[in-house]
């Protein structure tokens, strides 16, 4: 058990660290208030803020972008029948890795 704890402490200390200096008092107070509101430490709040800035969850996904561009395009029944008639109905052959 002691070896595991030592390993966990060593691994945690290998993570990159960032020091931010000269933070204005009002921003520091606001950060601490925001952290308290979310039930986190100020350090955890900063990590969350940085992560959300680097990896925003509101970015548009590919499928959404495609729907925005092509969502208004509709096939007529005749066009759908032409496409359906041109489809290959033969079952797909499984891939083989033999030579």
Backbone bond lengths (Angstrom), bond angles and torsions (degrees), N, CA, C in turn:
res aa  C-N    CA-C-N  psi(-1)  N-CA   C-N-CA  omega(-1)  CA-C   N-CA-C  phi
1 X - - - 1.449 - - 1.520 110.57 -
2 X 1.322 118.22 -40.90 1.461 121.40 -179.66 1.525 109.79 -65.49
3 X 1.330 117.38 -39.15 1.465 120.39 178.37 1.525 110.37 -62.29
4 X 1.332 117.67 -39.15 1.458 121.33 178.46 1.523 110.76 -63.53
5 X 1.319 117.51 -45.26 1.466 121.02 179.42 1.517 110.87 -62.32
6 X 1.324 116.71 -41.45 1.459 120.25 178.90 1.524 109.67 -62.77
7 X 1.325 117.18 -41.82 1.460 121.40 178.88 1.525 110.18 -63.84
8 X 1.322 117.94 -44.05 1.459 121.56 -179.24 1.523 111.13 -62.94
9 X 1.314 117.48 -41.56 1.462 121.22 179.47 1.525 109.95 -66.57
10 X 1.315 117.68 -42.16 1.463 121.39 178.97 1.520 110.61 -63.33
11 X 1.327 117.32 -44.53 1.458 120.79 -179.31 1.523 111.12 -63.90
12 X 1.316 117.89 -41.18 1.459 121.05 -178.65 1.521 111.22 -64.75
13 X 1.315 117.84 -33.97 1.456 120.09 -177.28 1.523 112.47 -77.43
14 X 1.330 118.15 -9.69 1.458 121.41 179.60 1.526 112.75 -83.27
15 X 1.321 117.90 -3.45 1.459 120.42 -179.63 1.524 109.93 -75.72
16 X 1.328 117.18 147.79 1.464 120.07 178.55 1.526 111.15 -62.51
17 X 1.308 115.97 149.87 1.462 121.95 178.51 1.520 108.75 -122.44
18 X 1.310 115.84 153.87 1.455 122.30 -179.51 1.521 108.14 -134.77
19 X 1.318 117.06 130.06 1.458 121.73 177.28 1.522 108.20 -110.74
20 X 1.322 116.43 128.93 1.462 121.40 178.32 1.522 107.39 -115.93
21 X 1.322 115.80 121.87 1.466 121.00 -177.75 1.522 110.34 -106.62
22 X 1.328 114.61 163.09 1.469 123.34 172.82 1.527 113.30 59.44
23 X 1.324 116.42 44.24 1.460 120.56 175.09 1.522 107.35 -81.09
24 X 1.326 118.67 125.67 1.463 120.66 178.58 1.529 111.22 -58.84
25 X 1.330 115.98 147.29 1.466 121.40 -176.60 1.524 112.65 -56.84
26 X 1.330 117.61 -42.05 1.464 119.28 -177.85 1.535 111.64 -65.88
27 X 1.311 117.34 -35.28 1.466 120.32 176.97 1.524 110.06 -69.67
28 X 1.321 117.32 -40.17 1.467 120.78 178.56 1.526 110.55 -63.53
29 X 1.331 116.90 -42.64 1.476 120.19 177.71 1.532 110.42 -63.47
30 X 1.323 116.01 -43.40 1.462 119.63 178.99 1.518 112.35 -63.11
31 X 1.322 116.25 -39.00 1.458 121.27 177.99 1.525 110.68 -63.26
32 X 1.329 116.32 -44.25 1.469 119.79 179.49 1.524 110.81 -65.34
33 X 1.335 117.09 -37.67 1.468 120.17 178.15 1.531 110.50 -66.46
34 X 1.314 116.60 -41.88 1.461 121.13 178.03 1.526 110.83 -63.40
35 X 1.323 116.34 -41.57 1.466 121.05 178.27 1.528 110.48 -62.77
36 X 1.328 116.69 -43.67 1.466 120.41 179.31 1.527 110.56 -63.40
37 X 1.319 116.74 -39.40 1.464 121.26 178.95 1.525 111.14 -61.09
38 X 1.338 115.96 -36.28 1.465 120.63 -179.78 1.527 112.88 -92.52
39 X 1.330 117.81 1.62 1.461 121.20 178.55 1.512 113.61 69.87
40 X 1.335 116.53 33.86 1.459 121.46 -178.92 1.513 109.85 -125.87
41 X 1.316 115.05 165.72 1.460 120.11 171.01 1.525 108.01 -75.34
42 X 1.323 116.60 163.69 1.465 120.34 177.28 1.525 109.88 -60.84
43 X 1.317 116.70 -38.99 1.468 120.55 179.34 1.524 111.21 -63.69
44 X 1.327 117.19 -43.60 1.464 120.85 178.50 1.526 110.67 -65.73
45 X 1.320 116.46 -36.06 1.467 120.13 178.32 1.527 110.85 -64.96
46 X 1.332 116.25 -41.93 1.468 120.22 177.95 1.524 110.01 -63.17
47 X 1.333 118.01 -42.27 1.470 120.45 177.64 1.525 110.70 -59.19
48 X 1.321 116.29 -42.98 1.465 120.75 179.91 1.530 111.15 -65.75
49 X 1.318 117.10 -42.23 1.467 120.94 178.82 1.528 111.20 -63.13
50 X 1.318 116.45 -42.67 1.468 120.09 179.17 1.531 110.01 -65.52
51 X 1.316 117.03 -44.58 1.470 120.49 -179.91 1.525 111.07 -61.50
52 X 1.331 117.61 -41.51 1.467 119.58 -179.35 1.523 111.55 -70.59
53 X 1.338 117.60 -26.69 1.470 120.21 176.28 1.526 110.92 -76.51
54 X 1.314 116.70 -37.32 1.467 120.69 -177.99 1.527 111.20 -78.42
55 X 1.323 116.88 -39.13 1.460 122.23 -179.45 1.522 109.30 -122.77
56 X 1.328 118.39 75.15 1.468 120.05 -176.23 1.526 111.62 -66.63
57 X 1.324 115.95 135.28 1.464 120.31 -178.95 1.523 111.21 -80.62
58 X 1.324 117.60 -15.66 1.451 120.11 -179.18 1.525 112.86 -89.72
59 X 1.332 117.60 7.47 1.459 117.74 179.11 1.521 108.94 -65.89
60 X 1.295 115.35 149.55 1.451 119.74 -177.48 1.524 110.05 -77.17
61 X 1.292 115.92 129.76 1.457 122.12 179.31 1.525 110.10 -82.51
62 X 1.321 116.56 158.12 1.455 122.08 -176.97 1.526 111.76 -58.21
63 X 1.312 117.20 -45.87 1.465 120.14 -179.51 1.516 112.37 -61.47
64 X 1.323 116.61 -39.37 1.462 120.98 177.78 1.520 110.54 -65.63
65 X 1.332 116.69 -42.59 1.467 120.38 178.64 1.525 110.57 -62.59
66 X 1.323 116.94 -41.82 1.465 120.13 179.62 1.528 110.86 -65.48
67 X 1.314 116.93 -39.42 1.460 120.53 177.55 1.519 110.63 -64.32
68 X 1.331 116.66 -40.17 1.463 120.06 178.25 1.522 111.42 -61.72
69 X 1.327 116.51 -39.12 1.464 120.45 -177.97 1.525 111.21 -78.14
70 X 1.324 117.31 -47.52 1.454 121.49 -171.19 1.527 114.13 -105.57
71 X 1.308 118.39 -0.42 1.462 121.02 -175.58 1.513 114.41 -62.24
72 X 1.322 117.11 -27.30 1.465 120.14 -178.41 1.526 112.16 -84.53
73 X 1.328 118.06 -9.10 1.467 121.67 -178.82 1.528 108.39 -81.09
74 X 1.315 115.39 125.69 1.464 120.25 179.08 1.528 108.62 -129.01
75 X 1.311 116.16 138.58 1.459 120.94 175.67 1.519 109.24 -85.59
76 X 1.323 115.34 144.32 1.459 118.88 171.66 1.525 107.43 -76.40
77 X 1.303 116.12 168.12 1.468 120.40 178.94 1.528 110.23 -62.23
78 X 1.331 116.94 -39.27 1.474 120.45 179.07 1.529 110.81 -63.60
79 X 1.336 117.60 -43.47 1.469 121.26 179.33 1.526 110.85 -63.65
80 X 1.326 116.52 -40.56 1.462 120.51 179.15 1.526 110.59 -64.22
81 X 1.335 117.71 -38.47 1.470 121.19 179.15 1.524 111.09 -68.00
82 X 1.347 117.74 -37.23 1.467 121.02 177.78 1.528 109.93 -62.72
83 X 1.330 116.40 -46.23 1.471 120.70 179.44 1.521 110.04 -63.93
84 X 1.332 116.68 -44.23 1.459 120.77 -178.99 1.526 110.68 -63.45
85 X 1.328 117.93 -37.93 1.461 121.60 179.53 1.519 112.88 -69.29
86 X 1.317 117.32 -26.74 1.465 121.18 -178.26 1.525 112.86 -85.69
87 X 1.299 117.39 -7.87 1.470 120.46 -177.44 1.518 111.31 -70.28
88 X 1.312 115.21 144.82 1.460 122.23 175.69 1.525 107.54 -81.21
89 X 1.317 116.31 119.37 1.465 120.63 -176.66 1.533 112.42 -91.43
90 X 1.321 117.40 -4.25 1.468 120.33 -179.39 1.524 109.37 -66.88
91 X 1.335 116.66 137.78 1.465 118.27 178.88 1.532 111.02 -63.82
92 X 1.280 115.58 146.07 1.467 120.88 179.02 1.518 109.52 -68.07
93 X 1.329 115.83 142.62 1.462 120.69 177.88 1.521 108.33 -90.71
94 X 1.327 116.94 134.69 1.469 118.46 178.73 1.521 110.87 -65.87
95 X 1.295 115.78 147.36 1.456 120.96 179.77 1.523 109.11 -70.88
96 X 1.324 115.85 142.74 1.453 120.54 177.83 1.515 110.24 -121.11
97 X 1.300 116.47 143.20 1.458 120.91 -179.17 1.528 111.97 -107.67
98 X 1.319 115.97 5.67 1.453 119.73 178.09 1.524 108.56 -76.90
99 X 1.321 115.22 153.99 1.468 119.01 179.51 1.486 111.93 -90.46
